[in-house]
Amino acid sequence: MVAKDKVELGKTGEEIASAYLEAKGYRILERNWRLGREEIDIIAKDGDFIVIVEVKTRHLSSFPDPEMYVNRTKQQIQARTANAWMRYHKQAGEIRFDVIFVLIQSGKTNINHIIDAFYVTQPGGRQ
């Protein structure tokens, strides 16, 4: 798969994940928010929570272990970027980190939504 195909696959997965979240009652606040080279795929509101969503889209036969794609370094980057978003938008409240895996195979789509996928306990982490 060439890089362009990977970018398209990622965009498709983010569209699917956004529609999924909206169907579940989440309000999408922003997509693809950038801080320098870092990016948050989806920022949503679920009740009192600001939800930071990392979307992973694959053409695999099964869902991967979350640890394979959202390691400790990625978690800390997400926390730092989420805190910057909160400051930039003058938001207060609790941040939750979710991961959505979108599996597209043989024309079928499966979604695995991990709510509260990780907690960041380092400085600059979970609110």
Steps between C-alpha positions, in 0.01 A plus 500: 500500500646837403497802730205663317292187557588506872395864527170423325443198725564718807256767381237234431547357849466843659176561307364165616610565860343849502169367369512219757559745787224734384258205482595425863410856603848654506540854369802537272685818595792474262685264270868484412607771746871564473764627739821519302558149369254337741136439419182394676274305266167584667406722793148437622272573791335212688301632793747694717805343335718643229589183310827475312465225241786325324372321190685203352377356173622172357432238235599217735311185581459593867534790739853558630594528863459868590847507651644442153375835375457721804817448696613705800673762283189547284289528816720778636490682165120474497483637856728793420308582183163467677612737773611751236157473332329561834713811566457631145121465517480610865325178596477347843396152598618146501679351201441139398713310251323253271632289215287390207621221274329486162545173313404510132508162333313358201270801487398461864582735785549402863561747780666436835456802730714492812366757747753630752769312309780642711578733787791737492652550843803702395500880539296657223280192485147422604310793645 
